[in-house]
């Protein structure tokens, strides 16, 4: 799903809206939703462990998603509905 750019040789996240879910215990999971709008733009992230959404610098966002998937067993997917929904703190 990630692509290589010829000028920077770095991976870039595809554009669009996504959800990222990862386990924090055998029975509890965390959820984040975000929308990626451009290659160099900051990304707006709403997560169940944050009190409010926040903007992440693009390089930090790329690292966070990759680390969450590889190190924490996270799973990224497209949202099931077309509507943008706020993440509940109770997820």
PyMOL commands that set and color helices and strands:
alter all, ss='L'
color gray80, all
select helices_A, chain A and resi 58-72
alter helices_A, ss='H'
color red, helices_A
select strands_A, chain A and resi 3-4+11-12+16-23+29-36+43-47+54-56+75-77
alter strands_A, ss='S'
color yellow, strands_A
deselect
rebuild
show_as cartoon
